[in-house]
């Protein structure tokens, strides 16, 4: 992969794993998303939108979204 995102989107989005300045993985809960920068929030929004629309990436885990997962992602978008 030439380009790698600084976050991971899961099928049950309780939060997002991102790398801090020291390259350590950190979990940020959904209620703390206001702490992300605008660029990172746009990337997270795009990932959630892609998952909601059913766009699959080869490097993301393939799980089936429940109706509640889709509603939660749609509310966050």
C-alpha positions in Angstrom: 0.0 0.0 0.0 1.4 3.3 -1.0 -1.1 5.4 1.1 -2.2 4.3 4.5 -4.9 6.1 6.6 -4.1 7.2 10.2 -7.3 5.5 11.5 -9.1 2.2 11.3 -12.9 1.9 10.7 -14.6 -1.1 12.4 -18.1 -2.5 11.7 -19.2 -1.6 15.3 -18.0 2.0 15.6 -17.6 2.6 19.3 -14.6 4.7 18.5 -11.6 5.0 16.2 -8.0 3.9 16.5 -5.6 6.5 15.4 -1.9 7.2 15.8 -0.7 10.1 18.0 2.4 12.1 17.4 4.6 9.4 19.0 3.2 6.8 16.5 1.3 5.0 19.3 -2.1 3.6 18.5 -4.9 5.2 20.6 -8.6 4.6 20.8 -10.8 7.7 20.6 -14.4 7.1 21.6 -17.2 8.5 19.5 -18.1 11.1 22.1 -14.6 12.5 21.9 -14.6 13.1 18.1 -14.6 16.8 18.6 -10.9 16.6 19.5 -9.9 15.5 16.0 -8.7 18.1 13.4 -10.9 18.9 10.5 -8.8 16.9 8.0 -9.0 13.8 10.2 -12.8 14.2 10.7 -13.2 14.4 6.9 -11.3 11.1 6.5 -13.3 9.4 9.2 -16.6 10.7 7.7 -15.5 9.4 4.2 -14.7 6.0 5.7 -18.1 5.8 7.5 -19.9 6.9 4.3 -18.1 4.2 2.3 -19.0 1.5 4.8 -22.6 2.7 4.8 -22.8 2.6 1.0 -21.3 -0.9 0.9 -18.0 0.1 -0.7 -15.5 -2.6 0.3 -11.8 -2.1 0.6 -9.5 -5.1 0.3 -7.6 -4.2 3.5 -10.6 -3.6 5.7 -12.3 -6.5 7.6 -15.4 -7.8 5.8 -18.3 -7.9 8.3 -22.0 -7.7 7.8 -23.5 -4.5 9.3 -26.6 -4.8 11.4 -29.4 -2.3 10.9 -28.4 -0.5 14.1 -24.8 -0.1 12.8 -26.0 1.5 9.6 -28.3 3.8 11.5 -25.4 4.8 13.9 -23.1 5.5 11.0 -25.8 7.5 9.1 -26.4 9.6 12.3 -22.7 10.4 12.6 -22.4 11.4 8.9 
